């Protein structure tokens, strides 16, 4: 329900931590009754991967390719231009 970093940052009391743990156990129990076996497997795989989708690409995990910080825009479309012409690249 609440990721560990959120729990740490909001200074929960011991009682609150206990209540949240009980709530999470209850939700997990109910989900196992609702989801199909295939959905449970998919959910487990997604939970292992963590938030944010697949791991970063490129050397050092920095995503040096398209969409990363390597400066290569790959297949990214050009930015839309303002109607007044402001922000146009030099030479146009």
Secondary structure, 3 states (H helix, E strand, C coil): CCCHHHHHHCCCCHHHHHHHHHHHHHHHHHHHHHCCHHHHHHHHHHHHHCCCCCCCCCHHHCCCCCCCCCCCCCCCCCCCCCCCCCCCCCCC
